[in-house]
Amino acid sequence: MPSASMPQRHLRPGLLLYTFLAGKPPFQGATMLELIEAKEKEKHTPARRLNDEVPDRLDLIIDKMIAKEAGAPPPEARRGHRRPGRAGAGQ
């Protein structure tokens, strides 16, 4: 269960689904730096190998979700992104 202080934007559906079905997160590290390095350099173990009750098709979907999520920056990091209600603020 994520902590109450963790911002919702960090809760990616593929990572949550993997963790729920596999019983552990797809990437692990003792420090934040190790976790980031693991995410960037390592391939996660397919959920089906950790839980044989995960159907092959669902395992493939989870892998695609994680791959897409790992390469996508959070919405606020995109160039030109503005929060709703902030357009024209300060002008």
CORFEN-V784203 format. One record per run of one state. SS is the DSSP state (helix for helix, strand for strand, loop for the rest). FROM is the first residue (numbers start at 1). LEN is the number of residues. Records with the same first field share a line. If there is no record, write none. Layout:
SS->FROM-LEN ; FROM-LEN
This chain:
loop->1-7 ; 11-2 ; 23-9 ; 42-5 ; 51-5 ; 72-3 ; 78-14
helix->8-3 ; 13-10 ; 32-10 ; 47-4 ; 56-16 ; 75-3
